[in-house]
Amino acid sequence: MINSIGWVATAIFAVSYFCRQPKTLRMVQALAAVMWVAYGILIGAMPVIVANIIVALAAIYSSCAPVRNPPAS
């Protein structure tokens, strides 16, 4: 059961590469990272937990942050 969480997280992350919209890609990656956090908790792996908390927060933040327009050249 525990390993299946890791496999599902891997599959979700792989699916994110097929997302065409940047916001969708980041949200799918955030979901995968949250699943990796759960997996890390279940196996007691702090590096997995911490790394994926950072990834999930960055993905969620970048999805919610206002869009910046690049300066005109």
Rosetta blueprint (number, residue, H / E / L):
1 M L
2 I H
3 N H
4 S H
5 I H
6 G H
7 W H
8 V H
9 A H
10 T H
11 A H
12 I H
13 F H
14 A H
15 V H
16 S H
17 Y L
18 F L
19 C L
20 R L
21 Q L
22 P H
23 K H
24 T H
25 L H
26 R H
27 M H
28 V H
29 Q H
30 A H
31 L H
32 A H
33 A H
34 V H
35 M H
36 W H
37 V H
38 A H
39 Y H
40 G H
41 I H
42 L H
43 I H
44 G L
45 A L
46 M H
47 P H
48 V H
49 I H
50 V H
51 A H
52 N H
53 I H
54 I H
55 V H
56 A H
57 L H
58 A H
59 A H
60 I H
61 Y H
62 S H
63 S H
64 C H
65 A L
66 P L
67 V L
68 R L
69 N L
70 P L
71 P L
72 A L
73 S L
